[in-house]
Amino acid sequence: MPHHKNHERLNTIKDSIDKTNQLTDSQKSDSIKRIEEWILEDKAFGILEIELIKISKFFKEVFSELGIK
């Protein structure tokens, strides 16, 4: 699933942010906050995707055409 791979990448970025000395604590906090929001949105889309596919196979075709699934 694409959202799982994105989640892993975002966690890798979070780890890099945490370890760097090139950002202030405020910049680190703001960056991590935004990444966590993206992770939640990514998970939400994954759930929405599954639920729409349960409604109709039409959505599976649409997601496939968009390169999402």
C-alpha positions as CSV (number, residue, x, y, z in Angstrom):
1,M,0.0,0.0,0.0
2,P,1.4,3.4,-0.9
3,H,0.4,4.9,2.4
4,H,2.5,2.4,4.3
5,K,5.6,3.3,2.3
6,N,5.0,7.0,2.8
7,H,4.6,6.4,6.6
8,E,8.0,4.7,6.7
9,R,9.6,7.6,4.7
10,L,8.1,10.2,7.0
11,N,9.3,8.4,10.1
12,T,12.8,8.3,8.6
13,I,12.6,12.1,8.0
14,K,11.4,12.5,11.6
15,D,14.4,10.6,12.9
16,S,16.7,12.8,10.8
17,I,15.1,15.9,12.2
18,D,15.5,14.7,15.7
19,K,19.2,13.9,15.2
20,T,20.3,17.1,13.4
21,N,22.0,20.1,14.9
22,Q,21.1,22.3,12.0
23,L,17.6,23.1,13.3
24,T,16.5,24.9,16.4
25,D,14.3,23.1,18.9
26,S,11.4,25.2,17.6
27,Q,12.1,24.2,14.0
28,K,12.3,20.6,15.0
29,S,9.1,20.7,16.9
30,D,7.2,22.5,14.1
31,S,8.6,20.1,11.5
32,I,7.7,17.0,13.4
33,K,4.3,18.3,14.1
34,R,3.6,18.8,10.4
35,I,5.0,15.3,9.6
36,E,2.7,13.7,12.2
37,E,-0.3,15.5,10.6
38,W,0.7,14.1,7.2
39,I,1.0,10.6,8.7
40,L,-2.6,11.0,10.1
41,E,-3.9,12.3,6.7
42,D,-2.1,9.5,4.9
43,K,-3.7,6.9,7.2
44,A,-7.1,8.5,6.8
45,F,-6.8,8.3,3.0
46,G,-5.9,4.6,3.3
47,I,-9.0,4.0,5.3
48,L,-11.1,6.0,3.0
49,E,-9.7,4.1,0.0
50,I,-10.5,0.7,1.6
51,E,-14.1,1.9,2.5
52,L,-14.8,3.2,-1.0
53,I,-13.5,0.0,-2.6
54,K,-15.9,-1.9,-0.3
55,I,-18.8,0.2,-1.8
56,S,-17.8,-0.5,-5.4
57,K,-15.1,-2.0,-7.6
58,F,-15.4,1.2,-9.6
59,F,-13.2,3.0,-7.0
60,K,-10.5,0.3,-7.4
61,E,-10.3,1.1,-11.1
62,V,-10.2,4.9,-10.4
63,F,-7.4,4.5,-7.9
64,S,-5.5,2.3,-10.3
65,E,-5.9,4.8,-13.1
66,L,-4.5,7.5,-10.7
67,G,-1.6,5.3,-9.7
68,I,-2.8,5.1,-6.1
69,K,-3.5,1.4,-5.9
